[in-house]
Each structure stands twice: as structure tokens, then as C-alpha cells.
Amino acid sequence: FITESAWGSVWARPDLDRRTRSLVTIAILAALGREELALHLRASHNIGVDPHEIAEVLLHVAVYAGVPAANTAFSLAKKEFNQPARASEEGDPAKASQEDA
């Protein structure tokens, strides 16, 4: 029911594009301190939202929802966006051989 309501009805409405809905969702989840924030951070990255845009949204959260909520969200965002970089560096033999040299 929740998936059908959210994705089938709300996210499919024509007046806001997916990027905008994603940024709004990130702001709300960050302000409320919800654990689903990590999932939506990853999803936003997959649809092309730039990490700098998310940082701006979280700065806005700090002003309107409080610094503690934004700090928690910033920490989570940093962790989420650094994971793929770490994984690709660890799996890159060229990078490993450069470090060994």
C-alpha cells in the first residue's frame, strides 16, 4: 500500500519532476531524522542529483529544522557518497600498484 501510494500516486504526479521530489524528500527525511534518508540519498544520486545540491538542501534544513538534524544528515550523506569512491579505489589494481610504488 505504501509503495503504491508513494511511487504510484505521489511520485508520478506531473507538477514536480523526480529531481525536485527527491530533494524535497531528502529535506523532509533529514528534518525528521528518519532512517530512510540513506536510501533516498542513494536514489537521488542514481537520478543525477549532484552532491552539492544535496549539501545546499541540508544547509537549508539546518536553518529551518535545526543544526543537529542537519549535522546528522550531513554525516550520513558524506558516508553514502564516499562509499562508491572507496569501493572503486579498492577494486582498482592500477590504484593499488601506484600506492605500492
DSSP file (Angstrom, degrees, kcal/mol; ACC not computed):
  #  RESIDUE AA STRUCTURE BP1 BP2  ACC     N-H-->O    O-->H-N    N-H-->O    O-->H-N    TCO  KAPPA ALPHA  PHI   PSI    X-CA   Y-CA   Z-CA
    1    1 A F     >        0   0    0      0, 0.0     4,-2.7     0, 0.0     5,-0.2   0.000 360.0 360.0 360.0 -46.4    0.0    0.0    0.0
    2    2 A I  H  >  +     0   0    0      2,-0.2     4,-3.1     1,-0.2     5,-0.3   0.937 360.0  47.0 -64.0 -46.2    2.7    2.5    1.0
    3    3 A T  H  >>S+     0   0    0      1,-0.2     4,-2.2     2,-0.2     5,-1.0   0.926 114.5  47.3 -61.0 -44.8    4.8    1.7   -2.1
    4    4 A E  I  >>S+     0   0    0      3,-0.2     5,-0.8     1,-0.2     4,-0.7   0.905 115.6  45.4 -63.8 -41.4    1.7    2.0   -4.4
    5    5 A S  I  X>S+     0   0    0     -4,-2.7     5,-2.1     3,-0.2     4,-0.8   0.946 121.1  36.6 -67.5 -48.4    0.6    5.3   -2.7
    6    6 A A  I  <>S+     0   0    0     -4,-3.1     5,-3.2    -5,-0.2     6,-0.3   0.983 131.4  25.3 -70.7 -57.8    4.0    6.9   -2.7
    7    7 A W  I  <5S+     0   0    0     -4,-2.2    -3,-0.2    -5,-0.3     5,-0.1   0.891 127.3  44.1 -78.0 -39.6    5.5    5.7   -6.0
    8    8 A G  I  <<S+     0   0    0     -5,-1.0    -3,-0.2    -4,-0.7    -1,-0.2   0.839 131.2  14.8 -76.2 -32.9    2.3    5.1   -7.9
    9    9 A S  I  <<S+     0   0    0     -4,-0.8     4,-0.4    -5,-0.8    -3,-0.2   0.859 130.0  33.7-107.1 -61.3    0.4    8.2   -7.0
   10   10 A V  I > <S+     0   0    0     -5,-2.1     3,-1.3     1,-0.2    -3,-0.2   0.951 120.7  43.9 -70.0 -51.4    2.5   10.9   -5.4
   11   11 A W  T 3 <S+     0   0    0     -5,-3.2    -1,-0.2     1,-0.3    -4,-0.2   0.728 111.4  57.1 -68.4 -20.2    5.8   10.5   -7.3
   12   12 A A  T 3  S+     0   0    0     -6,-0.3    -1,-0.3    -5,-0.1    -2,-0.2   0.522  77.5 116.4 -88.7  -5.8    4.0   10.0  -10.6
   13   13 A R    X   -     0   0    0     -3,-1.3     3,-0.5    -4,-0.4    -4,-0.0  -0.345  64.7-135.5 -65.0 146.4    2.2   13.4  -10.4
   14   14 A P  T 3  S+     0   0    0      0, 0.0    -1,-0.1     0, 0.0    -3,-0.0   0.635  85.8  76.7 -82.8 -14.7    3.2   15.7  -13.2
   15   15 A D  T 3  S+     0   0    0      1,-0.1     2,-0.4     2,-0.0    -2,-0.0   0.692  98.3  39.2 -79.4 -16.7    3.7   19.1  -11.5
   16   16 A L  S <  S-     0   0    0     -3,-0.5    -1,-0.1    -5,-0.1     2,-0.0  -0.996  81.9-130.7-127.3 137.3    7.1   18.3   -9.9
   17   17 A D     >  -     0   0    0     -2,-0.4     4,-2.4     1,-0.1     5,-0.2  -0.307  31.9-101.8 -78.0 170.9    9.9   16.4  -11.6
   18   18 A R  H  > S+     0   0    0      1,-0.2     4,-2.6     2,-0.2     5,-0.2   0.864 120.1  54.9 -63.3 -37.7   11.7   13.5   -9.9
   19   19 A R  H  > S+     0   0    0      2,-0.2     4,-2.4     1,-0.2    -1,-0.2   0.935 110.7  45.4 -61.1 -46.3   14.8   15.5   -9.0
   20   20 A T  H  > S+     0   0    0      2,-0.2     4,-2.5     1,-0.2    -2,-0.2   0.932 113.8  48.7 -63.9 -45.8   12.7   18.1   -7.2
   21   21 A R  H  X S+     0   0    0     -4,-2.4     4,-2.6     1,-0.2    -1,-0.2   0.889 110.6  52.6 -60.6 -38.5   10.6   15.4   -5.4
   22   22 A S  H  X S+     0   0    0     -4,-2.6     4,-2.4    -5,-0.2    -2,-0.2   0.926 110.3  46.4 -63.6 -45.1   13.9   13.7   -4.4
   23   23 A L  H  X S+     0   0    0     -4,-2.4     4,-2.2     2,-0.2    -2,-0.2   0.884 112.9  49.9 -66.0 -38.7   15.3   16.9   -2.9
   24   24 A V  H  X S+     0   0    0     -4,-2.5     4,-2.4     2,-0.2    -2,-0.2   0.926 111.3  49.4 -63.5 -44.1   12.1   17.7   -1.1
   25   25 A T  H  X S+     0   0    0     -4,-2.6     4,-2.9     1,-0.2     5,-0.3   0.905 109.7  51.2 -62.4 -42.5   12.0   14.1    0.3
   26   26 A I  H  X S+     0   0    0     -4,-2.4     4,-2.5     1,-0.2     5,-0.2   0.920 110.3  49.7 -61.0 -44.1   15.7   14.4    1.4
   27   27 A A  H  X S+     0   0    0     -4,-2.2     4,-2.4     2,-0.2    -2,-0.2   0.924 113.4  45.6 -61.3 -44.5   14.9   17.7    3.2
   28   28 A I  H  X S+     0   0    0     -4,-2.4     4,-2.2     2,-0.2    -2,-0.2   0.942 114.5  46.5 -65.8 -47.4   11.9   16.2    5.0
   29   29 A L  H  X>S+     0   0    0     -4,-2.9     5,-2.2     1,-0.2     4,-1.0   0.879 113.8  49.4 -64.6 -37.3   13.6   12.9    6.0
   30   30 A A  H  <5S+     0   0    0     -4,-2.5     3,-0.4    -5,-0.3    -1,-0.2   0.928 111.2  49.2 -65.6 -44.4   16.7   14.9    7.2
   31   31 A A  H  <5S+     0   0    0     -4,-2.4    -2,-0.2     1,-0.2    -1,-0.2   0.865 116.6  42.1 -63.0 -36.2   14.5   17.3    9.2
   32   32 A L  H  <5S-     0   0    0     -4,-2.2    -1,-0.2    -5,-0.2    -2,-0.2   0.576 106.8-126.2 -87.7  -9.9   12.6   14.4   10.8
   33   33 A G  T  <5 +     0   0    0     -4,-1.0     2,-0.2    -3,-0.4    -3,-0.2   0.851  46.9 170.4  69.6  34.6   15.7   12.3   11.4
   34   34 A R    > < -     0   0    0     -5,-2.2     3,-1.5    -6,-0.2    -1,-0.2  -0.554  40.9-134.3 -84.5 143.5   14.3    9.2    9.5
   35   35 A E  T >  S+     0   0    0      1,-0.3     3,-1.1    -2,-0.2     4,-0.4   0.701  98.5  76.2 -69.2 -19.5   16.5    6.3    8.7
   36   36 A E  T 3> S+     0   0    0      1,-0.2     4,-2.0     2,-0.2    -1,-0.3   0.597  71.2  89.5 -66.9  -8.8   15.1    6.2    5.1
   37   37 A L  H <> S+     0   0    0     -3,-1.5     4,-2.4     1,-0.2    -1,-0.2   0.896  81.1  55.4 -55.7 -42.9   17.3    9.2    4.4
   38   38 A A  H <> S+     0   0    0     -3,-1.1     4,-2.2     1,-0.2    -1,-0.2   0.918 107.3  49.3 -58.4 -44.9   20.2    6.9    3.3
   39   39 A L  H  > S+     0   0    0     -4,-0.4     4,-2.4     1,-0.2    -1,-0.2   0.909 112.9  46.7 -60.4 -43.6   18.0    5.1    0.7
   40   40 A H  H  X S+     0   0    0     -4,-2.0     4,-2.3     2,-0.2    -1,-0.2   0.805 108.0  55.9 -73.7 -28.9   16.8    8.4   -0.7
   41   41 A L  H  X S+     0   0    0     -4,-2.4     4,-1.8    -5,-0.2    -1,-0.2   0.938 111.2  44.6 -64.1 -45.7   20.3    9.8   -0.8
   42   42 A R  H  X S+     0   0    0     -4,-2.2     4,-1.8     1,-0.2    -2,-0.2   0.924 113.6  50.3 -63.1 -44.2   21.4    6.8   -2.9
   43   43 A A  H  X S+     0   0    0     -4,-2.4     4,-1.1     1,-0.2    -1,-0.2   0.888 107.8  53.2 -62.6 -39.2   18.3    7.1   -5.1
   44   44 A S  H ><>S+     0   0    0     -4,-2.3     5,-2.6     1,-0.2     3,-0.5   0.896 107.1  51.9 -64.2 -38.6   18.9   10.8   -5.7
   45   45 A H  H ><5S+     0   0    0     -4,-1.8     3,-1.4     1,-0.2    -1,-0.2   0.894 105.5  56.3 -61.8 -39.6   22.5   10.1   -6.9
   46   46 A N  H 3<5S+     0   0    0     -4,-1.8    -1,-0.2     1,-0.3    -2,-0.2   0.728 107.3  48.3 -67.6 -22.5   21.1    7.5   -9.3
   47   47 A I  T <<5S-     0   0    0     -4,-1.1    -1,-0.3    -3,-0.5    -2,-0.2   0.286 126.9 -95.6-102.1  10.9   18.8   10.1  -10.9
   48   48 A G  T < 5 +     0   0    0     -3,-1.4     2,-0.4     1,-0.3    -3,-0.2   0.610  66.4 155.3  94.6  12.7   21.6   12.6  -11.3
   49   49 A V      < -     0   0    0     -5,-2.6    -1,-0.3    -6,-0.2    -2,-0.1  -0.609  42.5-127.3 -72.8 129.7   21.2   14.9   -8.3
   50   50 A D    >>  -     0   0    0     -2,-0.4     4,-1.6     1,-0.1     3,-0.9  -0.531   9.4-125.8 -78.4 141.1   24.6   16.4   -7.6
   51   51 A P  H 3> S+     0   0    0      0, 0.0     4,-2.2     0, 0.0     5,-0.1   0.808 111.8  60.1 -55.7 -29.5   26.1   16.1   -4.0
   52   52 A H  H 3> S+     0   0    0      2,-0.2     4,-1.9     1,-0.2     5,-0.1   0.861 102.0  52.3 -67.5 -34.1   26.5   19.9   -4.0
   53   53 A E  H <> S+     0   0    0     -3,-0.9     4,-2.1     2,-0.2    -1,-0.2   0.908 109.3  49.5 -65.5 -41.1   22.7   20.2   -4.5
   54   54 A I  H  X S+     0   0    0     -4,-1.6     4,-2.7     1,-0.2    -2,-0.2   0.897 107.5  54.5 -64.9 -39.7   22.1   17.9   -1.5
   55   55 A A  H  X S+     0   0    0     -4,-2.2     4,-2.0     1,-0.2    -1,-0.2   0.902 108.2  49.7 -60.3 -40.3   24.6   20.0    0.6
   56   56 A E  H  X S+     0   0    0     -4,-1.9     4,-1.9     2,-0.2    -1,-0.2   0.902 110.5  49.9 -64.8 -40.5   22.5   23.1   -0.2
   57   57 A V  H  X S+     0   0    0     -4,-2.1     4,-2.1     1,-0.2    -2,-0.2   0.924 111.0  49.0 -62.5 -43.9   19.3   21.3    0.8
   58   58 A L  H  X S+     0   0    0     -4,-2.7     4,-2.0     1,-0.2    -1,-0.2   0.828 107.2  54.9 -68.9 -30.7   20.9   20.2    4.1
   59   59 A L  H  X S+     0   0    0     -4,-2.0     4,-1.5     2,-0.2    -1,-0.2   0.902 108.1  49.8 -64.1 -40.3   22.1   23.7    4.8
   60   60 A H  H  X S+     0   0    0     -4,-1.9     4,-2.2     1,-0.2     5,-0.3   0.889 107.3  54.5 -63.2 -40.1   18.5   24.8    4.4
   61   61 A V  H  X>S+     0   0    0     -4,-2.1     4,-3.5     1,-0.2     5,-0.9   0.901 103.3  56.9 -59.4 -41.2   17.5   22.0    6.8
   62   62 A A  H  X5S+     0   0    0     -4,-2.0     4,-0.7     1,-0.2    -1,-0.2   0.898 110.0  44.1 -58.4 -41.4   20.0   23.4    9.3
   63   63 A V  H  <5S+     0   0    0     -4,-1.5    -1,-0.2     1,-0.2    -2,-0.2   0.902 126.6  28.1 -71.0 -41.6   18.2   26.8    9.2
   64   64 A Y  H  <5S+     0   0    0     -4,-2.2    -2,-0.2     2,-0.1    -3,-0.2   0.704 133.8  27.0 -99.0 -21.0   14.7   25.6    9.4
   65   65 A A  H  <5S-     0   0    0     -4,-3.5     4,-0.2    -5,-0.3    -3,-0.2   0.499 116.2 -90.1-119.4  -8.5   14.9   22.3   11.2
   66   66 A G     X< -     0   0    0     -5,-0.9     4,-1.8    -4,-0.7     5,-0.2  -0.021  26.8 -95.1 111.5 146.1   17.9   22.8   13.4
   67   67 A V  H  > S+     0   0    0      1,-0.2     4,-3.2     2,-0.2     5,-0.2   0.881 117.3  57.9 -63.0 -41.9   21.7   22.2   13.2
   68   68 A P  H  > S+     0   0    0      0, 0.0     4,-2.1     0, 0.0    -1,-0.2   0.919 108.0  47.1 -58.1 -42.5   21.6   18.8   15.0
   69   69 A A  H  > S+     0   0    0     -4,-0.2     4,-2.0     1,-0.2    -2,-0.2   0.919 115.2  46.1 -63.4 -42.9   19.3   17.3   12.3
   70   70 A A  H  X S+     0   0    0     -4,-1.8     4,-3.2     2,-0.2     5,-0.2   0.898 109.7  53.7 -67.9 -40.5   21.4   18.8    9.5
   71   71 A N  H  X S+     0   0    0     -4,-3.2     4,-2.3     2,-0.2    -1,-0.2   0.915 109.6  48.2 -60.8 -42.5   24.6   17.6   11.1
   72   72 A T  H  X S+     0   0    0     -4,-2.1     4,-2.1    -5,-0.2    -1,-0.2   0.926 114.1  46.7 -61.5 -44.7   23.3   14.0   11.3
   73   73 A A  H  X S+     0   0    0     -4,-2.0     4,-2.8     2,-0.2    -2,-0.2   0.892 110.2  52.6 -66.1 -40.6   22.1   14.2    7.7
   74   74 A F  H  X S+     0   0    0     -4,-3.2     4,-2.7     2,-0.2    -1,-0.2   0.916 109.5  49.9 -60.5 -43.3   25.4   15.7    6.5
   75   75 A S  H  X S+     0   0    0     -4,-2.3     4,-2.1    -5,-0.2    -2,-0.2   0.920 113.1  45.9 -61.5 -44.1   27.3   12.8    8.2
   76   76 A L  H  X S+     0   0    0     -4,-2.1     4,-2.8     2,-0.2    -2,-0.2   0.914 112.8  49.9 -65.9 -43.1   25.1   10.3    6.6
   77   77 A A  H  X S+     0   0    0     -4,-2.8     4,-2.8     2,-0.2     5,-0.2   0.911 109.7  51.2 -62.4 -42.8   25.3   11.9    3.2
   78   78 A K  H  X S+     0   0    0     -4,-2.7     4,-1.4     1,-0.2    -1,-0.2   0.925 112.6  46.5 -60.2 -44.7   29.1   12.1    3.4
   79   79 A K  H  X S+     0   0    0     -4,-2.1     4,-1.1    -5,-0.2    -2,-0.2   0.924 113.9  48.0 -62.8 -45.9   29.2    8.4    4.2
   80   80 A E  H  < S+     0   0    0     -4,-2.8     3,-0.3     1,-0.2    -2,-0.2   0.905 114.3  44.7 -64.0 -42.8   26.8    7.5    1.4
   81   81 A F  H  < S+     0   0    0     -4,-2.8     4,-0.5     1,-0.2    -1,-0.2   0.689 111.9  52.3 -80.6 -16.7   28.5    9.5   -1.3
   82   82 A N  H  X S+     0   0    0     -4,-1.4     4,-2.2    -5,-0.2    -1,-0.2   0.662  91.2  78.4 -88.5 -17.1   32.0    8.3   -0.3
   83   83 A Q  H  X S+     0   0    0     -4,-1.1     4,-2.5    -3,-0.3     5,-0.2   0.937  93.3  45.8 -59.4 -51.5   31.2    4.6   -0.4
   84   84 A P  H  > S+     0   0    0      0, 0.0     4,-2.5     0, 0.0     5,-0.2   0.886 112.4  52.3 -62.3 -36.1   31.3    4.1   -4.2
   85   85 A A  H  > S+     0   0    0     -4,-0.5     4,-2.2     2,-0.2    -2,-0.2   0.928 111.6  46.0 -64.0 -44.2   34.6    6.0   -4.4
   86   86 A R  H  X S+     0   0    0     -4,-2.2     4,-2.5     1,-0.2    -1,-0.2   0.916 112.9  50.2 -64.1 -42.3   36.2    3.8   -1.8
   87   87 A A  H  X S+     0   0    0     -4,-2.5     4,-1.6     1,-0.2    -2,-0.2   0.901 112.1  46.6 -64.8 -41.2   34.8    0.6   -3.4
   88   88 A S  H  < S+     0   0    0     -4,-2.5     4,-0.3    -5,-0.2    -1,-0.2   0.874 113.1  49.4 -71.2 -35.2   36.1    1.6   -6.8
   89   89 A E  H >< S+     0   0    0     -4,-2.2     3,-0.9    -5,-0.2    -2,-0.2   0.903 110.9  49.6 -68.0 -40.1   39.5    2.6   -5.5
   90   90 A E  H 3< S+     0   0    0     -4,-2.5    -1,-0.2     1,-0.2    -2,-0.2   0.830 114.4  45.4 -67.2 -31.0   39.9   -0.6   -3.5
   91   91 A G  T 3< S+     0   0    0     -4,-1.6    -1,-0.2    -5,-0.2    -2,-0.2   0.408  90.3  98.6 -92.3   2.8   39.0   -2.7   -6.6
   92   92 A D    <>  -     0   0    0     -3,-0.9     4,-2.1    -4,-0.3     3,-0.2  -0.803  53.7-166.7 -96.7 107.1   41.3   -0.7   -8.9
   93   93 A P  H  > S+     0   0    0      0, 0.0     4,-2.5     0, 0.0     5,-0.2   0.840  88.7  57.4 -61.7 -32.2   44.6   -2.6   -9.5
   94   94 A A  H  > S+     0   0    0      2,-0.2     4,-1.8     1,-0.2     5,-0.1   0.916 107.6  47.2 -64.3 -41.6   46.1    0.5  -11.1
   95   95 A K  H  > S+     0   0    0     -3,-0.2     4,-1.9     2,-0.2    -1,-0.2   0.915 112.1  50.4 -64.2 -43.3   45.4    2.5   -7.9
   96   96 A A  H  X S+     0   0    0     -4,-2.1     4,-1.7     1,-0.2    -2,-0.2   0.899 110.0  49.5 -63.4 -41.0   46.8   -0.3   -5.7
   97   97 A S  H  X S+     0   0    0     -4,-2.5     4,-1.2     1,-0.2    -1,-0.2   0.843 108.9  53.0 -70.0 -31.1   50.0   -0.5   -7.7
   98   98 A Q  H  < S+     0   0    0     -4,-1.8    -1,-0.2     1,-0.2    -2,-0.2   0.880 109.3  49.4 -66.9 -37.9   50.5    3.2   -7.6
   99   99 A E  H  < S+     0   0    0     -4,-1.9    -2,-0.2     1,-0.2    -1,-0.2   0.840 109.6  51.6 -70.4 -31.9   50.2    3.1   -3.8
  100  100 A D  H  <        0   0    0     -4,-1.7    -1,-0.2     1,-0.2    -2,-0.2   0.765 360.0 360.0 -74.2 -25.2   52.7    0.3   -3.6
  101  101 A A     <        0   0    0     -4,-1.2    -1,-0.2    -5,-0.1    -2,-0.2   0.479 360.0 360.0 -72.4 360.0   55.3    2.2   -5.7
